[in-house]
Amino acid sequence: MFSIAAHGHVNPSLEVIRELVARGHRVSYAVPASFAAKVAETGATPSSTPRRSRPTTTRTPGAPN
């Protein structure tokens, strides 16, 4: 499973994940570490996604903005 890493997206999916696990499916859920405990409570395996940082850019001196 993969979802947007926000409470409004992850929380509603947890019951679906819980049901899939209850039916015998092995479920991995790619989430940031902050959601890992909630996912683990469903019986699924949380898979940490790396936190993305903002891309860095360098400005060439004399180049237009």
C-alpha positions in Angstrom: 0.0 0.0 0.0 1.1 3.5 -0.7 -0.7 6.7 0.2 -0.1 10.4 0.6 1.6 10.8 4.0 -1.1 12.8 5.7 -3.5 11.8 8.5 -6.5 12.4 6.2 -5.2 9.8 3.7 -3.5 7.2 5.9 -6.1 7.0 8.8 -9.1 6.1 6.5 -7.1 3.3 4.8 -6.2 1.6 8.1 -9.4 -0.4 8.4 -9.0 -1.7 4.8 -5.5 -2.7 5.6 -6.7 -4.4 8.9 -9.3 -6.3 6.9 -6.8 -7.5 4.3 -4.5 -8.8 7.1 -7.5 -10.5 8.8 -8.2 -12.3 5.5 -4.7 -13.7 5.4 -3.0 -11.2 3.1 0.6 -10.0 3.8 0.4 -6.2 3.6 3.3 -3.7 3.5 2.5 -0.1 3.8 5.0 2.6 2.7 4.7 5.4 5.2 6.9 7.8 7.0 8.2 6.7 10.4 5.6 8.9 12.1 2.8 6.6 10.9 4.7 3.3 11.4 3.1 2.5 14.8 -0.4 3.0 13.5 0.2 0.7 10.5 1.9 -1.9 12.7 -1.3 -2.0 14.9 -3.2 -3.3 11.9 -0.9 -6.3 11.5 0.7 -4.8 8.3 4.4 -4.2 7.9 5.3 -0.6 7.8 7.9 0.2 5.3 9.6 3.5 6.0 9.8 6.0 3.2 12.7 8.5 3.3 11.8 12.0 4.1 12.2 14.2 1.1 14.0 17.4 1.4 13.5 20.4 -0.8 15.7 20.3 -3.9 18.6 22.6 -3.8 19.5 24.8 -6.7 22.5 26.8 -7.5 22.3 30.1 -9.3 24.9 30.8 -11.9 26.3 34.4 -11.4 25.0 36.6 -14.2 22.2 34.3 -15.2 18.7 35.7 -15.5 16.4 35.1 -12.5 
